[in-house]
């Protein structure tokens, strides 16, 4: 039995293709299933089943579309109230696909009806089984339990502890563990380990569930370390329960400079995906910078009002296509349009702006009365260290709290420069004077010796 991994780095998730060289089972496919279909075809496999460990809260699934296109069986918990036909799976159900034998284990916690799948190859009795744990058992920790309903969080946290313990009791220590979350996903809770593989035995030594003194200690620690999660998560489960179709990844409608002007006047969102350096030096007045990178879609979906018309501005059609693919994974399917090419040409005749971009070495140790340092990191980051006297508003709250900021020049920083670039552009759009500190916070000491 072999396991192929299809990673979606930006969302911190993995899709798995489990196969015996002939027959395959896909676990937790992302929305853009062309990646999975290509790999299945390249390996010469027949797709027999598509299995969901749970109704996902962080991305739109490609499971239903993949099953429909391939003729595979679509396995979803019998307890999830979905709006499409699927093979309902219950705790203890066993299924055979060629030599691949699968057993479902109910592991609630991350979601109420979460399942894990134990798969072994009957032709290889000497080979250890593998368990696909979704958002239950992760490397070093577990999936968060506060995404479904605040009223259920305490109960789900206890169930998460019990579920992971159940896996440890039911499976041999040499069982390979393959989680869907835990590679940078906001679905993770606690400190996950940056590993590529693990086993049940290894998790028994290091995982939060097993290192906690008891269930109550685990609950208190997990809930004590909960951090904010993207606002767009609220829309993912309803989309997945309804049965999402394939995304339309055809090129967005091209937009002329005159149309860009009209959209700005209407208050629509123009999102510039060029580098934050290029944006600071020259951008359309009123546009927002979200530099193309692994987490671009996360922050676009988190910050901008859900359902707003979005027009992309990029350096090339391939950059626009890359951003469009990211957005489709979180259910943003219909872009209002896009323009790509040499910036001065595609924005000819529009008002342009710029602002200062510096590193910490060029931030004065003592600022004047008309200058304020603004920290846009998360709360948990700030408590680990911050610049005394700085203001703090997390990036994801900037739009709602701009009026709280003083009428001063704002020197904006985050942990690496990426989020500060977005914040600086939002403030510039609101006609606030800004300086983008494009640097790692670890270098803040280069400014002065007063970082606490």
N, C-alpha and C positions, 0 to 999 in steps of 0.2 A: 504493500500500500504506500502510495506517495501523496504528499500534500504540497500543492502549489499555492503560493501566496500572491495575491494581488493587493498591493498596498495603496491606500489613498492617504498620502502623507499629510495633506493639509487638514483633513478632518481627524487624523489620528486613528483610522480604522483599517481593518483588514477583511478581505474576502478570501475564502478558501475553496480550492478545487481539490477534492479528495478523489483519488482514482487508483485503479489497479492495472493501468495500462490500456484498458478497454472501456470500462464503465466509470462514470464520474458522478459525484454529488457535489453541488455548489452550496456553500454555507454563507449566508448573509451577503448577497451581492449588492453592490452599490448601483446607483441609478444608471450610470453610463456602462451598460452591459457589453458594449462592443469590445472592451478590453478582455472580458471573460470569454466571450464567444470566440475571439481570435485565438486565445490560448487553448481552449478546448479543441478547436479545429486544428491548430498546429500540432497538438499532441495526438491527433487522430482518435479522440474519445467520443463516446456516445453519452450524452447527458441524460441521466436517468431520474434525477431528483434535484430539486432546489429546496433548501431548508432554511427557515427563518428561526433564529433562536428567540427572537422577541419582536414586538412592534417597536420599531426604532424611533427614538426621540431626537436624534442628531442628524439624520439624513433621510432622503427619500429613497426607498428601496427600488431595486430593479428586479426583484424576485418574481413578481407576477408576470411582467413582460418577458423575462427570460424563460420562464416555464411555458408560457403560451407559444413563444417562437420556437422552442425546441421540442415541445411535446412532453417535457418532463413533468413528473408529479410535483406539485407545490405543497410543501409541508409547513403548516402553521398551527400553532396551538389551538386545540379545540375550544378553549375557553375565551379566545379573542373574538369579539363580535365584528367580524370583517364583512365587507359588502361584496365579496366575490367568492367564486367556487375555489375550494382548496381541499387538500387531504387533511382532515382534522386530526391532530396528534395529541395523545394523552400520555400521562406519566406511565412509563413502563412499556409503551408500544415498541414492538420490534419489527423492523422492515429489512428486506433483503434485496440488494441490487447487484446482480451478478455474484461475485464473491465477497462483496462488501456488506457486512452485517451492521445494522444501525439500531441502537436502542436509545429511546428518549427518556430523559430524567427531568422531572419538574424541579426547577431551581429558582423559585420566586425571590424577588428582592429588588433587582434593578427595575423590573416591571412585575406586576402581579402574576402574570401567566408565563413567565420566562421558562424556556426549556434549554437544556444542554443535550448534546448528542454524542454518544459514545460509538465510535466506529472501529471495526477491526476487519482484517482481511482473512476470511476463512481458509484461504490457501496458505496462509502464513501463520500457523499456530505459535511459532516461535517469536513472532513480532509482537511488540507491546501494542495495546490499543491506543487510540487517541480520543481525547474529549474536546469538543468544540463548545466553549463556555460563554460565548457572546459577551454580555455585560455582567456576568456573575463573577466567576473566579478570574481575576486578571493577574498579571505578573507583579507580585508584591502586594497587591491590594485587591480592590473590588470595584464594580461599577457603582456609581452614585445612586442613591435611593430617593432623591427628592424631586425627580422630574415628572412624576405622574400626578400627584395631588398632595398638597401640604398636609392634609388630614390623614394621609396614609403613610407619611414618611417614617414615622417612628416604627410602625408595624412592619413596613418593608425592610427597614434596617435590621430588625431582628430576624426576619425571614432570610435576608441576605447572609447573615452569619450562619444560620442553620443550613442553608443550601450549600454553602461552601464546605461546611463540615460534612454534609451528606456525601458530597463528591469524594472527600478524603476517605470516608468510611467505605464507600462502594467500589472504589477503583484501586488497582495496584499502584504502588509508589512510582513505578516506571512508566505509568501512563503519560503520554505527551499531552501538553495543555496548549490549546489554540484559542485564545480569546479574540473577540472582534474589536473591542475597545482597549485602551491602555497605552497607546503609542502617541500621546499628545492630545487625545480626545478629551473634550470637556465633559464627556460621560463618565470619566474616571473619578474616583474618590480616593483620598489618601495619596501616598507617594508610590506610584507605580515604578517598577524597575525597568530600565532601558535595555531589556534583553530581546533577543530574537527567538528564544525558545525556553521552555521550562517543562517541568514534570510535576505530578502530584506530590511526589516526595520532596522536591525542592521547595514547593510552596508551603508544605507543612513546617518547614524550617524558618521561612522568612515572611510569609504572608501576614497581613494585619489580622486576619481572622484567627490565625494560629498563635500569633505572638501576644494577642490580648489575653488578659487574665481570665476573662469570662465574657459572656454575651453582653452584659451590661457595660463593661469596660469598653468593649468594641463599639457599642452603640454611641457611647459618650464621645469617644475619640473621633469616630467617623463624622458625627453630626457637628462636632466642634470645629472641624476643618473644612466644612462645606464652603465653596467659593461660588461666585456668580456664574451663570451659564448663559449662552447666547439667547437673546429674546426670540429668535426665529424658531427655537425648539418647540414653542407652543403650537406651531403649525405642522410639525412633522408627523406626529402620531395620527391626527385626523386624515392627512393625505395618505398615509400608509394603510390605514383601516379601510379607506375607500378604494384602494387598488390603483396605484399610479400607472399611467401609461408611459411609453418611452418619451424621453425629452426630444424636442425639436432643436437640433443643433445646426440647422441651416443658418447661413450668414444673416445677421440682423440687417434691417433696412439701412442703407447708407443715408447719412444726414449731412446736409449742406451747411456752410457757415450761417446762412440766413435762417435756416431752421433751428440751428443751435441757439441763435439769438432769441428766436420766438420762445423756445422752450425755457430759456433762462428767465424771460419776462413772465412766463406762466408759473415760475417757481418750481419747475421740474428739476430733477437731480441729474447733473452732468458729472459723471465719475471718470476722472482721469487716472488711467492705470499705468501711465509712464512712471519712471523712477521718481522717488520723492525728491531727489536732487534736481531732476529736470523740472519738476513742478515748482519747487521753491524759486528757481531762477526765472521761470516764465510760464504762466498759466492763464486760462480764461477766468476773468473776474466772475466769481459766483460758482465756479466748479469746485469739486471736492477731490482730494488726492487719496486714492487707495491703491498703492503700488502693487502691481501684479507679483504675487508670491504665493507661497503655500497656503497662507491663511487669509487671503484677500476676501474670499467669499464669506468666510465666517464673520469678519468685521463689517462687511457691507450689509449682510443680513441681520446683524446684531444692532447696528447703529441707525440705518435708514428706516423710515416708516415702512412697514410691510405692505406690499402692493403698490408702492409708488412707482411711477414711470421712471425708468433708468436708461440713460443714454451713455454709452461708453466712448471714451476717447483714448486711442492707443497709438503706438508707433507703427504697428503692422497688423494686417488681418490675422496673422497667427496668434498674436498676443490677445486680440479680441476673442478669438475662438477658444483660447485657453481659459480666459476669464468666464466666458459663456458656459463652458463645460463645468467649471467649478460651481457656478450659480445654479445650474440645472440640478446638481447633486443635493441642493437644499431647497428645491422647489421653486426657484425663480426661473421660470421658463420663457417668459415673453418680454424681451428687452424692447424698449421703445425705438432703439436704433443704435448705430455706432458710426464712428468716423475714425479712419486710421491713415497714417502717412506722415510726411514731414509736417511738424507742428505748425509752422508759420503759414503753410499752404492751407491746411484743413481748418484753420481758425482765422483766416484772413478777414480783416474788417471788424473783428470783435475786440472788446476791451481786454487788455492783458494786465496782469499784476505780477508781483514778486514779493518775496520776503527773505530776510536774512536766515541763513542756515549755518550753524557753527558746531564745533565739538566742545566738550567741557573745558578744555584748555583755554578756550576763548570766551568763557563766561566769567565776568568780573567777580572776584571774591566778595566784593561788597557792591551791591546794586543801589541805585538811587531810589528816591521816593516814588518815581514814576515807572519803576520796573519791579516785576514780581515773577518768581519762579513758580511754574505750575507743573505739578506731578500728576500724570494721567495714568499711572499704573493701578493695578488692582489693590484692594485694601490689604490682602495678605502679603503682597510684595512690599507695600509701604511700611508695614509694621516690622519688617526685617531690616529696615534701614531707610533713612530719608534725609534730605537736606533741611536742617533747621530753618524755620521761617518760611518754608515753601508752602504754597497752597496745594490742596489735594482734591481733585475731582476725577474719578476714573473716566477713561475715554468714553465708555459706553453710556455715561450720564451727561456728557458735555452738552448735547443738544438741548436737554431739558433744563440745564443749570447755568447757561451762559450768563443770564442776568445776575447771577450771584457773584460773578467775577468783578474785581475792581477795574475802574477805568484807568488801566496802566498798560504798559507794554508787557506782554506775557512771554516769558522764556519757557518753552514747553519741552518737557522731557518724559521719557518712559523708561523701559528697560534696555532697549536696543536702538531706538530711533524710528522704528516702523510705526508704532501706534502714535508717537508724538507727531509724525508727519501727517497722519489723518487728523489728529486734534488741531494742529496748526492750520490746516486747510479749512476746517469747520469754523475756527475762530476768524480766519481771514475772510471767509464767506460772510460772516456776521459783522464785518468791517471793524474787527478788533485788531490792534497792532500786535504782531507776534514775531518771535524769533524761534526757529525750530532748532532745538539741541539734538542733533543727529549723532548720538553716541551711546555707548553702553553705560549703564548706571554705575558699573564697577569703576568707571573712569571719573566719577564725580569728585573724587578726592583730588583730582588734578586741578580743580577749581580752587579749593581751599581745604584746610584740615578741620572742617567743622561739619562733617557728615556723621550723623549719629545712627 
